[in-house]
Amino acid sequence: MAEDRRGQRPARGGSGAGRASSSGGGRSGSSPRGRGARDDQPTGRGGSSRGGYQGGKSAGGKPSGGRPGGKRPSGGDQRGFRGRTEEKRTADQAAYDGPDLPEHITGAELDRGVRAQLKGLPEKLAARVARHLAAAGAFIDEDPELAYRHALAARARASRIAVVREAAGETAYAAGHYAEALSELRAAKRMNGATDYLPIMADCHRALGNPEQAIKLAKSPSVANFSTEAKAEMTLVEAGARRDMGQLDAALRTLELAPLTSKSRSAWVVRLRYAYADTLEAAGRDADALAWFHRTHAIDSDELTDAAERADLLERRQS
């Protein structure tokens, strides 16, 4: 069974999908991600069916016009080919059209900086992209799959704008499409050079079974310039990656270097303490874990974690 990762996932902190104004429509950006195993890892696709194709000739040596097997499709095959093409075109068109846009979402919900990145687009196109981005931000917490589809609709129209790729990455991450999230955030980083995405990218590597890559990103020189909150997010991912590799002592040391005793009651402190308590319990240090679950609960006024329940279970076990 996979470990409980409540409070160990990075918050979405970019400027794309949920960077709506404080008047509404955005996401909190600080709530921990879900619990349990990631069982939706993408599977590989591919393989080819070359048939009788031999360098553009049929087996008999006559030119085939470049078609596998040297035959033109029969009538039925042509209909099947057209059907597959139309099916793909329909799917692509549906992705381009995107979900229906709620009337109350106008695009004005976005940050000024986000809207500024869209100014190079034709006016009507910019307005459509802005509405899809705003919708992505509005739905990312309650329906991340719907948010992702809105972000894909924006990307279909403006794939060369960094904030659009960022939105696609953030919503893909929220929806559990980790390979897609990693690809989109890499694209955004190439475009604008931003490092804000590194914690999420590192966690995507974890989800895809590459904890070593997550740790490599955690050691990036740019992390030294992160804000305290962003450093905490990367610490959570690095500690989780160490746990993935069975390195509990290293995970504890990683967390102990973080400001666990900060007097702040911010979400990042709550999540750091919870991760530390959870790792202590995994390491068999129940008494220490109990103390840190209590310390977590003491500042978790928004009940971001189940620290109180975990403490209660440990107390019952010890009694």
Phi and psi in degrees as GROMACS dihedral restraints (atoms count N, CA, C in turn):
[ dihedral_restraints ]
;  ai    aj    ak    al  type     phi  dphi    fc
    3     4     5     6     1   -71.9    20    10
    4     5     6     7     1   152.4    20    10
    6     7     8     9     1   -67.1    20    10
    7     8     9    10     1   156.9    20    10
    9    10    11    12     1   -76.1    20    10
   10    11    12    13     1   120.8    20    10
   12    13    14    15     1  -108.3    20    10
   13    14    15    16     1    20.4    20    10
   15    16    17    18     1   -56.7    20    10
   16    17    18    19     1   133.2    20    10
   18    19    20    21     1    77.3    20    10
   19    20    21    22     1     1.5    20    10
   21    22    23    24     1  -107.8    20    10
   22    23    24    25     1     2.4    20    10
   24    25    26    27     1   -98.1    20    10
   25    26    27    28     1   145.3    20    10
   27    28    29    30     1   -70.6    20    10
   28    29    30    31     1   145.6    20    10
   30    31    32    33     1   -73.7    20    10
   31    32    33    34     1   153.3    20    10
   33    34    35    36     1   -80.9    20    10
   34    35    36    37     1   111.8    20    10
   36    37    38    39     1  -119.5    20    10
   37    38    39    40     1    19.0    20    10
   39    40    41    42     1   -82.8    20    10
   40    41    42    43     1  -164.0    20    10
   42    43    44    45     1  -116.7    20    10
   43    44    45    46     1    15.7    20    10
   45    46    47    48     1   -94.8    20    10
   46    47    48    49     1  -104.6    20    10
   48    49    50    51     1   -52.8    20    10
   49    50    51    52     1   -41.7    20    10
   51    52    53    54     1  -112.4    20    10
   52    53    54    55     1    11.0    20    10
   54    55    56    57     1   -80.5    20    10
   55    56    57    58     1    61.2    20    10
   57    58    59    60     1   -89.3    20    10
   58    59    60    61     1   168.6    20    10
   60    61    62    63     1   -70.7    20    10
   61    62    63    64     1   166.7    20    10
   63    64    65    66     1   -70.9    20    10
   64    65    66    67     1    -5.0    20    10
   66    67    68    69     1   -74.2    20    10
   67    68    69    70     1    -8.0    20    10
   69    70    71    72     1   136.1    20    10
   70    71    72    73     1   167.9    20    10
   72    73    74    75     1    91.9    20    10
   73    74    75    76     1   -14.8    20    10
   75    76    77    78     1   -93.3    20    10
   76    77    78    79     1  -175.7    20    10
   78    79    80    81     1  -110.0    20    10
   79    80    81    82     1   162.1    20    10
   81    82    83    84     1   -70.6    20    10
   82    83    84    85     1   -36.8    20    10
   84    85    86    87     1    75.3    20    10
   85    86    87    88     1     4.4    20    10
   87    88    89    90     1  -129.2    20    10
   88    89    90    91     1    -6.9    20    10
   90    91    92    93     1   -77.2    20    10
   91    92    93    94     1   142.8    20    10
   93    94    95    96     1   -68.1    20    10
   94    95    96    97     1   151.9    20    10
   96    97    98    99     1   -73.8    20    10
   97    98    99   100     1  -179.6    20    10
   99   100   101   102     1   -69.5    20    10
  100   101   102   103     1   178.9    20    10
  102   103   104   105     1  -104.2    20    10
  103   104   105   106     1   163.6    20    10
  105   106   107   108     1    91.8    20    10
  106   107   108   109     1  -173.1    20    10
  108   109   110   111     1   -76.6    20    10
  109   110   111   112     1   150.0    20    10
  111   112   113   114     1   -90.5    20    10
  112   113   114   115     1   100.1    20    10
  114   115   116   117     1  -104.9    20    10
  115   116   117   118     1    15.5    20    10
  117   118   119   120     1  -117.4    20    10
  118   119   120   121     1    35.4    20    10
  120   121   122   123     1   -66.8    20    10
  121   122   123   124     1   140.6    20    10
  123   124   125   126     1   -65.2    20    10
  124   125   126   127     1   144.5    20    10
  126   127   128   129     1  -105.0    20    10
  127   128   129   130     1   152.3    20    10
  129   130   131   132     1   -70.8    20    10
  130   131   132   133     1   151.3    20    10
  132   133   134   135     1  -128.8    20    10
  133   134   135   136     1   162.3    20    10
  135   136   137   138     1   142.0    20    10
  136   137   138   139     1  -153.6    20    10
  138   139   140   141     1    91.2    20    10
  139   140   141   142     1   153.3    20    10
  141   142   143   144     1  -131.3    20    10
  142   143   144   145     1   155.3    20    10
  144   145   146   147     1  -122.4    20    10
  145   146   147   148     1    93.8    20    10
  147   148   149   150     1   -81.7    20    10
  148   149   150   151     1   -16.9    20    10
  150   151   152   153     1    58.4    20    10
  151   152   153   154     1  -135.2    20    10
  153   154   155   156     1   -96.2    20    10
  154   155   156   157     1    17.0    20    10
  156   157   158   159     1   -66.7    20    10
  157   158   159   160     1   127.3    20    10
  159   160   161   162     1  -137.2    20    10
  160   161   162   163     1    82.1    20    10
  162   163   164   165     1    62.0    20    10
  163   164   165   166     1    33.8    20    10
  165   166   167   168     1    86.7    20    10
  166   167   168   169     1     7.7    20    10
  168   169   170   171     1  -125.2    20    10
  169   170   171   172     1   154.5    20    10
  171   172   173   174     1   -77.8    20    10
  172   173   174   175     1   172.3    20    10
  174   175   176   177     1   -60.6    20    10
  175   176   177   178     1   -24.7    20    10
  177   178   179   180     1   -85.1    20    10
  178   179   180   181     1    -1.8    20    10
  180   181   182   183     1    95.3    20    10
  181   182   183   184     1    -2.0    20    10
  183   184   185   186     1   -88.4    20    10
  184   185   186   187     1   145.2    20    10
  186   187   188   189     1   -57.6    20    10
  187   188   189   190     1   139.7    20    10
  189   190   191   192     1  -107.9    20    10
  190   191   192   193     1     2.8    20    10
  192   193   194   195     1    74.2    20    10
  193   194   195   196     1    16.3    20    10
  195   196   197   198     1    83.8    20    10
  196   197   198   199     1     7.3    20    10
  198   199   200   201     1   -94.0    20    10
  199   200   201   202     1   135.9    20    10
  201   202   203   204     1   -55.2    20    10
  202   203   204   205     1   133.3    20    10
  204   205   206   207     1    84.7    20    10
  205   206   207   208     1    -9.0    20    10
  207   208   209   210     1    72.2    20    10
  208   209   210   211     1    19.0    20    10
  210   211   212   213     1  -123.5    20    10
  211   212   213   214     1   145.7    20    10
  213   214   215   216     1   -80.7    20    10
  214   215   216   217     1   146.2    20    10
  216   217   218   219     1   -59.9    20    10
  217   218   219   220     1   142.6    20    10
  219   220   221   222     1   -70.2    20    10
  220   221   222   223     1   174.3    20    10
  222   223   224   225     1   -54.7    20    10
  223   224   225   226     1   -45.1    20    10
  225   226   227   228     1   -65.5    20    10
  226   227   228   229     1   -38.8    20    10
  228   229   230   231     1   -65.4    20    10
  229   230   231   232     1   -38.6    20    10
  231   232   233   234     1   -63.9    20    10
  232   233   234   235     1   -40.3    20    10
  234   235   236   237     1   -64.5    20    10
  235   236   237   238     1   -39.6    20    10
  237   238   239   240     1   -64.9    20    10
  238   239   240   241     1   -39.3    20    10
  240   241   242   243     1   -64.7    20    10
  241   242   243   244     1   -45.4    20    10
  243   244   245   246     1   -61.3    20    10
  244   245   246   247     1   -39.4    20    10
  246   247   248   249     1   -62.3    20    10
  247   248   249   250     1   -42.7    20    10
  249   250   251   252     1   -66.5    20    10
  250   251   252   253     1   -39.5    20    10
  252   253   254   255     1   -63.6    20    10
  253   254   255   256     1   -45.3    20    10
  255   256   257   258     1   -64.7    20    10
  256   257   258   259     1   -35.9    20    10
  258   259   260   261     1   -63.9    20    10
  259   260   261   262     1   -42.9    20    10
  261   262   263   264     1   -65.7    20    10
  262   263   264   265     1   -42.3    20    10
  264   265   266   267     1   -62.2    20    10
  265   266   267   268     1   -40.4    20    10
  267   268   269   270     1   -63.5    20    10
  268   269   270   271     1   -42.3    20    10
  270   271   272   273     1   -65.3    20    10
  271   272   273   274     1   -43.4    20    10
  273   274   275   276     1   -64.1    20    10
  274   275   276   277     1   -40.2    20    10
  276   277   278   279     1   -65.9    20    10
  277   278   279   280     1   -38.8    20    10
  279   280   281   282     1   -63.6    20    10
  280   281   282   283     1   -40.1    20    10
  282   283   284   285     1   -65.6    20    10
  283   284   285   286     1   -39.0    20    10
  285   286   287   288     1   -66.3    20    10
  286   287   288   289     1   -45.6    20    10
  288   289   290   291     1   -63.0    20    10
  289   290   291   292     1   -39.4    20    10
  291   292   293   294     1    74.5    20    10
  292   293   294   295     1   174.4    20    10
  294   295   296   297     1   -67.3    20    10
  295   296   297   298     1   163.1    20    10
  297   298   299   300     1   -61.1    20    10
  298   299   300   301     1   139.9    20    10
  300   301   302   303     1   -92.0    20    10
  301   302   303   304     1   124.3    20    10
  303   304   305   306     1   -59.7    20    10
  304   305   306   307     1   140.6    20    10
  306   307   308   309     1   -61.9    20    10
  307   308   309   310     1   -31.3    20    10
  309   310   311   312     1   -77.2    20    10
  310   311   312   313     1   -11.0    20    10
  312   313   314   315     1   -91.9    20    10
  313   314   315   316     1   115.1    20    10
  315   316   317   318     1  -109.3    20    10
  316   317   318   319     1   -16.8    20    10
  318   319   320   321     1   101.0    20    10
  319   320   321   322     1   -18.2    20    10
  321   322   323   324     1   -69.5    20    10
  322   323   324   325     1   -12.2    20    10
  324   325   326   327     1   -69.8    20    10
  325   326   327   328     1   -18.9    20    10
  327   328   329   330     1   -73.0    20    10
  328   329   330   331     1   153.4    20    10
  330   331   332   333     1   -58.0    20    10
  331   332   333   334     1   153.1    20    10
  333   334   335   336     1   -59.9    20    10
  334   335   336   337     1   -38.7    20    10
  336   337   338   339     1   -63.8    20    10
  337   338   339   340     1   -35.9    20    10
  339   340   341   342     1   -68.6    20    10
  340   341   342   343     1   -45.2    20    10
  342   343   344   345     1   -62.5    20    10
  343   344   345   346     1   -33.1    20    10
  345   346   347   348     1   -64.6    20    10
  346   347   348   349     1   -33.5    20    10
  348   349   350   351     1   -68.9    20    10
  349   350   351   352     1   -18.3    20    10
  351   352   353   354     1   -93.1    20    10
  352   353   354   355     1    -3.5    20    10
  354   355   356   357     1   -66.3    20    10
  355   356   357   358     1   -20.6    20    10
  357   358   359   360     1   -76.2    20    10
  358   359   360   361     1    -8.1    20    10
  360   361   362   363     1   -87.6    20    10
  361   362   363   364     1   155.7    20    10
  363   364   365   366     1   -55.3    20    10
  364   365   366   367     1   149.3    20    10
  366   367   368   369     1   -55.2    20    10
  367   368   369   370     1   -49.0    20    10
  369   370   371   372     1   -67.0    20    10
  370   371   372   373     1   -38.3    20    10
  372   373   374   375     1   -65.9    20    10
  373   374   375   376     1   -43.1    20    10
  375   376   377   378     1   -60.8    20    10
  376   377   378   379     1   -39.5    20    10
  378   379   380   381     1   -65.5    20    10
  379   380   381   382     1   -40.1    20    10
  381   382   383   384     1   -67.2    20    10
  382   383   384   385     1   -44.7    20    10
  384   385   386   387     1   -62.5    20    10
  385   386   387   388     1   -42.1    20    10
  387   388   389   390     1   -61.0    20    10
  388   389   390   391     1   -41.3    20    10
  390   391   392   393     1   -65.9    20    10
  391   392   393   394     1   -40.1    20    10
  393   394   395   396     1   -66.9    20    10
  394   395   396   397     1   -38.4    20    10
  396   397   398   399     1   -65.0    20    10
  397   398   399   400     1   -42.8    20    10
  399   400   401   402     1   -64.0    20    10
  400   401   402   403     1   -39.4    20    10
  402   403   404   405     1   -65.2    20    10
  403   404   405   406     1   -38.8    20    10
  405   406   407   408     1   -59.7    20    10
  406   407   408   409     1   -42.9    20    10
  408   409   410   411     1   -66.3    20    10
  409   410   411   412     1   -35.1    20    10
  411   412   413   414     1   -70.1    20    10
  412   413   414   415     1   -33.3    20    10
  414   415   416   417     1  -101.5    20    10
  415   416   417   418     1    -4.3    20    10
  417   418   419   420     1   -61.1    20    10
  418   419   420   421     1   -30.0    20    10
  420   421   422   423     1   -87.6    20    10
  421   422   423   424     1   -43.1    20    10
  423   424   425   426     1   -83.8    20    10
  424   425   426   427     1   -30.0    20    10
  426   427   428   429     1  -148.9    20    10
  427   428   429   430     1    75.6    20    10
  429   430   431   432     1   -60.6    20    10
  430   431   432   433     1   -29.5    20    10
  432   433   434   435     1   -66.7    20    10
  433   434   435   436     1   -41.1    20    10
  435   436   437   438     1   -65.1    20    10
  436   437   438   439     1   -41.3    20    10
  438   439   440   441     1   -59.3    20    10
  439   440   441   442     1   -42.0    20    10
  441   442   443   444     1   -62.4    20    10
  442   443   444   445     1   -40.8    20    10
  444   445   446   447     1   -64.7    20    10
  445   446   447   448     1   -36.7    20    10
  447   448   449   450     1   -64.6    20    10
  448   449   450   451     1   -41.7    20    10
  450   451   452   453     1   -64.7    20    10
  451   452   453   454     1   -37.4    20    10
  453   454   455   456     1   -65.5    20    10
  454   455   456   457     1   -36.0    20    10
  456   457   458   459     1   -65.0    20    10
  457   458   459   460     1   -38.6    20    10
  459   460   461   462     1   -66.8    20    10
  460   461   462   463     1   -41.5    20    10
  462   463   464   465     1   -64.8    20    10
  463   464   465   466     1   -36.7    20    10
  465   466   467   468     1   -61.0    20    10
  466   467   468   469     1   -26.3    20    10
  468   469   470   471     1   -98.4    20    10
  469   470   471   472     1   -24.1    20    10
  471   472   473   474     1  -148.5    20    10
  472   473   474   475     1    61.5    20    10
  474   475   476   477     1   -74.2    20    10
  475   476   477   478     1   -11.0    20    10
  477   478   479   480     1   -97.5    20    10
  478   479   480   481     1    11.1    20    10
  480   481   482   483     1  -105.5    20    10
  481   482   483   484     1   125.2    20    10
  483   484   485   486     1   -58.2    20    10
  484   485   486   487     1   -42.9    20    10
  486   487   488   489     1   -65.0    20    10
  487   488   489   490     1   -28.0    20    10
  489   490   491   492     1   -70.6    20    10
  490   491   492   493     1   -44.3    20    10
  492   493   494   495     1   -65.4    20    10
  493   494   495   496     1   -35.6    20    10
  495   496   497   498     1   -62.6    20    10
  496   497   498   499     1   -43.8    20    10
  498   499   500   501     1   -62.2    20    10
  499   500   501   502     1   -41.3    20    10
  501   502   503   504     1   -63.0    20    10
  502   503   504   505     1   -38.6    20    10
  504   505   506   507     1   -68.3    20    10
  505   506   507   508     1   -43.9    20    10
  507   508   509   510     1   -65.8    20    10
  508   509   510   511     1   -42.2    20    10
  510   511   512   513     1   -72.5    20    10
  511   512   513   514     1   -34.9    20    10
  513   514   515   516     1   -61.5    20    10
  514   515   516   517     1   -42.0    20    10
  516   517   518   519     1   -61.8    20    10
  517   518   519   520     1   -46.4    20    10
  519   520   521   522     1   -62.3    20    10
  520   521   522   523     1   -33.8    20    10
  522   523   524   525     1   -86.0    20    10
  523   524   525   526     1    -2.9    20    10
  525   526   527   528     1    87.2    20    10
  526   527   528   529     1    14.9    20    10
  528   529   530   531     1   -95.6    20    10
  529   530   531   532     1    78.6    20    10
  531   532   533   534     1   -71.3    20    10
  532   533   534   535     1   -37.7    20    10
  534   535   536   537     1   -63.8    20    10
  535   536   537   538     1   -42.9    20    10
  537   538   539   540     1   -65.9    20    10
  538   539   540   541     1   -40.9    20    10
  540   541   542   543     1   -61.0    20    10
  541   542   543   544     1   -44.2    20    10
  543   544   545   546     1   -62.2    20    10
  544   545   546   547     1   -42.9    20    10
  546   547   548   549     1   -63.2    20    10
  547   548   549   550     1   -44.9    20    10
  549   550   551   552     1   -67.5    20    10
  550   551   552   553     1   -41.1    20    10
  552   553   554   555     1   -71.6    20    10
  553   554   555   556     1   -32.7    20    10
  555   556   557   558     1   -62.2    20    10
  556   557   558   559     1   -41.5    20    10
  558   559   560   561     1   -63.4    20    10
  559   560   561   562     1   -44.1    20    10
  561   562   563   564     1   -62.1    20    10
  562   563   564   565     1   -41.3    20    10
  564   565   566   567     1   -65.1    20    10
  565   566   567   568     1   -37.3    20    10
  567   568   569   570     1   -63.7    20    10
  568   569   570   571     1   -34.3    20    10
  570   571   572   573     1   -76.4    20    10
  571   572   573   574     1   -40.9    20    10
  573   574   575   576     1  -119.6    20    10
  574   575   576   577     1    -4.0    20    10
  576   577   578   579     1    71.8    20    10
  577   578   579   580     1     5.1    20    10
  579   580   581   582     1   -69.1    20    10
  580   581   582   583     1   148.1    20    10
  582   583   584   585     1  -110.9    20    10
  583   584   585   586     1     3.3    20    10
  585   586   587   588     1   -57.6    20    10
  586   587   588   589     1   -27.3    20    10
  588   589   590   591     1   -80.8    20    10
  589   590   591   592     1    -8.9    20    10
  591   592   593   594     1   -56.4    20    10
  592   593   594   595     1   -42.6    20    10
  594   595   596   597     1   -60.6    20    10
  595   596   597   598     1   -41.7    20    10
  597   598   599   600     1   -68.5    20    10
  598   599   600   601     1   -41.2    20    10
  600   601   602   603     1   -61.3    20    10
  601   602   603   604     1   -40.5    20    10
  603   604   605   606     1   -64.2    20    10
  604   605   606   607     1   -40.4    20    10
  606   607   608   609     1   -69.5    20    10
  607   608   609   610     1   -30.7    20    10
  609   610   611   612     1   -62.4    20    10
  610   611   612   613     1   -41.6    20    10
  612   613   614   615     1   -59.5    20    10
  613   614   615   616     1   -41.0    20    10
  615   616   617   618     1   -59.5    20    10
  616   617   618   619     1   -48.0    20    10
  618   619   620   621     1   -61.7    20    10
  619   620   621   622     1   -30.4    20    10
  621   622   623   624     1   -90.0    20    10
  622   623   624   625     1     8.0    20    10
  624   625   626   627     1    81.6    20    10
  625   626   627   628     1    26.0    20    10
  627   628   629   630     1  -123.0    20    10
  628   629   630   631     1    64.6    20    10
  630   631   632   633     1   -61.1    20    10
  631   632   633   634     1   -29.5    20    10
  633   634   635   636     1   -61.3    20    10
  634   635   636   637     1   -39.9    20    10
  636   637   638   639     1   -67.5    20    10
  637   638   639   640     1   -34.8    20    10
  639   640   641   642     1   -62.3    20    10
  640   641   642   643     1   -44.6    20    10
  642   643   644   645     1   -65.8    20    10
  643   644   645   646     1   -37.3    20    10
  645   646   647   648     1   -60.2    20    10
  646   647   648   649     1   -43.8    20    10
  648   649   650   651     1   -66.3    20    10
  649   650   651   652     1   -36.8    20    10
  651   652   653   654     1   -62.7    20    10
  652   653   654   655     1   -25.4    20    10
  654   655   656   657     1   -92.7    20    10
  655   656   657   658     1     8.3    20    10
  657   658   659   660     1   -60.2    20    10
  658   659   660   661     1   137.8    20    10
  660   661   662   663     1   -55.6    20    10
  661   662   663   664     1   -31.7    20    10
  663   664   665   666     1   -65.3    20    10
  664   665   666   667     1   -21.0    20    10
  666   667   668   669     1   -61.8    20    10
  667   668   669   670     1   -29.5    20    10
  669   670   671   672     1   -61.3    20    10
  670   671   672   673     1   -24.8    20    10
  672   673   674   675     1   -95.4    20    10
  673   674   675   676     1     2.6    20    10
  675   676   677   678     1   -67.6    20    10
  676   677   678   679     1   156.8    20    10
  678   679   680   681     1   -66.5    20    10
  679   680   681   682     1   165.6    20    10
  681   682   683   684     1   -58.2    20    10
  682   683   684   685     1   -41.6    20    10
  684   685   686   687     1   -65.2    20    10
  685   686   687   688     1   -43.9    20    10
  687   688   689   690     1   -65.8    20    10
  688   689   690   691     1   -37.4    20    10
  690   691   692   693     1   -62.2    20    10
  691   692   693   694     1   -38.7    20    10
  693   694   695   696     1   -63.1    20    10
  694   695   696   697     1   -39.9    20    10
  696   697   698   699     1   -61.4    20    10
  697   698   699   700     1   -43.7    20    10
  699   700   701   702     1   -68.5    20    10
  700   701   702   703     1   -33.9    20    10
  702   703   704   705     1   -61.9    20    10
  703   704   705   706     1   -42.2    20    10
  705   706   707   708     1   -60.0    20    10
  706   707   708   709     1   -43.3    20    10
  708   709   710   711     1   -68.6    20    10
  709   710   711   712     1   -43.6    20    10
  711   712   713   714     1   -62.4    20    10
  712   713   714   715     1   -43.7    20    10
  714   715   716   717     1   -63.0    20    10
  715   716   717   718     1   -40.3    20    10
  717   718   719   720     1   -63.2    20    10
  718   719   720   721     1   -39.4    20    10
  720   721   722   723     1   -65.0    20    10
  721   722   723   724     1   -39.0    20    10
  723   724   725   726     1   -61.9    20    10
  724   725   726   727     1   -40.0    20    10
  726   727   728   729     1   -66.1    20    10
  727   728   729   730     1   -38.4    20    10
  729   730   731   732     1   -57.5    20    10
  730   731   732   733     1   -33.1    20    10
  732   733   734   735     1   -90.4    20    10
  733   734   735   736     1     4.9    20    10
  735   736   737   738     1    78.4    20    10
  736   737   738   739     1    16.4    20    10
  738   739   740   741     1   -99.5    20    10
  739   740   741   742     1    71.4    20    10
  741   742   743   744     1   -64.4    20    10
  742   743   744   745     1   -41.4    20    10
  744   745   746   747     1   -62.9    20    10
  745   746   747   748     1   -40.9    20    10
  747   748   749   750     1   -66.3    20    10
  748   749   750   751     1   -37.0    20    10
  750   751   752   753     1   -63.6    20    10
  751   752   753   754     1   -42.5    20    10
  753   754   755   756     1   -63.7    20    10
  754   755   756   757     1   -43.1    20    10
  756   757   758   759     1   -62.5    20    10
  757   758   759   760     1   -39.3    20    10
  759   760   761   762     1   -60.2    20    10
  760   761   762   763     1   -45.4    20    10
  762   763   764   765     1   -70.5    20    10
  763   764   765   766     1   -33.1    20    10
  765   766   767   768     1   -69.4    20    10
  766   767   768   769     1   -18.7    20    10
  768   769   770   771     1   -81.2    20    10
  769   770   771   772     1   -10.7    20    10
  771   772   773   774     1   -87.6    20    10
  772   773   774   775     1   161.7    20    10
  774   775   776   777     1   -76.7    20    10
  775   776   777   778     1    68.1    20    10
  777   778   779   780     1   -63.7    20    10
  778   779   780   781     1   -29.3    20    10
  780   781   782   783     1   -96.9    20    10
  781   782   783   784     1    14.3    20    10
  783   784   785   786     1   -54.5    20    10
  784   785   786   787     1   143.1    20    10
  786   787   788   789     1   -79.8    20    10
  787   788   789   790     1    -5.9    20    10
  789   790   791   792     1   -67.9    20    10
  790   791   792   793     1   147.6    20    10
  792   793   794   795     1  -107.6    20    10
  793   794   795   796     1    20.1    20    10
  795   796   797   798     1   -66.4    20    10
  796   797   798   799     1   161.5    20    10
  798   799   800   801     1   -59.8    20    10
  799   800   801   802     1   -35.0    20    10
  801   802   803   804     1   -66.9    20    10
  802   803   804   805     1   -31.9    20    10
  804   805   806   807     1   -70.8    20    10
  805   806   807   808     1   -41.7    20    10
  807   808   809   810     1   -56.2    20    10
  808   809   810   811     1   -46.5    20    10
  810   811   812   813     1   -71.9    20    10
  811   812   813   814     1   -35.0    20    10
  813   814   815   816     1   -62.9    20    10
  814   815   816   817     1   -46.5    20    10
  816   817   818   819     1   -64.1    20    10
  817   818   819   820     1   -40.6    20    10
  819   820   821   822     1   -63.2    20    10
  820   821   822   823     1   -45.7    20    10
  822   823   824   825     1   -61.1    20    10
  823   824   825   826     1   -38.3    20    10
  825   826   827   828     1   -66.0    20    10
  826   827   828   829     1   -45.8    20    10
  828   829   830   831     1   -61.5    20    10
  829   830   831   832     1   -42.4    20    10
  831   832   833   834     1   -64.3    20    10
  832   833   834   835     1   -39.8    20    10
  834   835   836   837     1   -70.9    20    10
  835   836   837   838     1   -36.9    20    10
  837   838   839   840     1   -59.7    20    10
  838   839   840   841     1   -42.8    20    10
  840   841   842   843     1   -64.7    20    10
  841   842   843   844     1   -41.8    20    10
  843   844   845   846     1   -61.6    20    10
  844   845   846   847     1   -30.3    20    10
  846   847   848   849     1   -84.7    20    10
  847   848   849   850     1     1.9    20    10
  849   850   851   852     1    84.2    20    10
  850   851   852   853     1    11.2    20    10
  852   853   854   855     1   -97.8    20    10
  853   854   855   856     1    70.3    20    10
  855   856   857   858     1   -62.8    20    10
  856   857   858   859     1   -40.5    20    10
  858   859   860   861     1   -63.1    20    10
  859   860   861   862     1   -45.3    20    10
  861   862   863   864     1   -65.7    20    10
  862   863   864   865     1   -39.8    20    10
  864   865   866   867     1   -61.1    20    10
  865   866   867   868     1   -42.9    20    10
  867   868   869   870     1   -59.0    20    10
  868   869   870   871     1   -45.1    20    10
  870   871   872   873     1   -60.2    20    10
  871   872   873   874     1   -41.0    20    10
  873   874   875   876     1   -78.2    20    10
  874   875   876   877     1   -27.1    20    10
  876   877   878   879     1   -66.1    20    10
  877   878   879   880     1   -38.8    20    10
  879   880   881   882     1   -65.4    20    10
  880   881   882   883     1   -41.1    20    10
  882   883   884   885     1   -65.0    20    10
  883   884   885   886     1   -33.8    20    10
  885   886   887   888     1   -67.1    20    10
  886   887   888   889     1   -49.5    20    10
  888   889   890   891     1   -59.9    20    10
  889   890   891   892     1   -33.6    20    10
  891   892   893   894     1   -62.0    20    10
  892   893   894   895     1   -27.5    20    10
  894   895   896   897     1  -112.7    20    10
  895   896   897   898     1     2.3    20    10
  897   898   899   900     1   -92.4    20    10
  898   899   900   901     1    64.7    20    10
  900   901   902   903     1   -66.8    20    10
  901   902   903   904     1   -25.4    20    10
  903   904   905   906     1   -90.2    20    10
  904   905   906   907     1     2.5    20    10
  906   907   908   909     1    53.4    20    10
  907   908   909   910     1    50.4    20    10
  909   910   911   912     1   -71.3    20    10
  910   911   912   913     1   -24.0    20    10
  912   913   914   915     1  -125.5    20    10
  913   914   915   916     1   173.1    20    10
  915   916   917   918     1  -104.5    20    10
  916   917   918   919     1    38.0    20    10
  918   919   920   921     1   -58.1    20    10
  919   920   921   922     1   -39.0    20    10
  921   922   923   924     1   -63.7    20    10
  922   923   924   925     1   -42.7    20    10
  924   925   926   927     1   -64.9    20    10
  925   926   927   928     1   -41.9    20    10
  927   928   929   930     1   -64.0    20    10
  928   929   930   931     1   -39.2    20    10
  930   931   932   933     1   -64.3    20    10
  931   932   933   934     1   -41.9    20    10
  933   934   935   936     1   -62.2    20    10
  934   935   936   937     1   -41.5    20    10
  936   937   938   939     1   -64.3    20    10
  937   938   939   940     1   -40.2    20    10
  939   940   941   942     1   -66.4    20    10
  940   941   942   943     1   -40.5    20    10
  942   943   944   945     1   -63.1    20    10
  943   944   945   946     1   -39.0    20    10
  945   946   947   948     1   -65.8    20    10
  946   947   948   949     1   -39.4    20    10
  948   949   950   951     1   -64.4    20    10
  949   950   951   952     1   -35.0    20    10
  951   952   953   954     1   -83.8    20    10
  952   953   954   955     1   -18.2    20    10
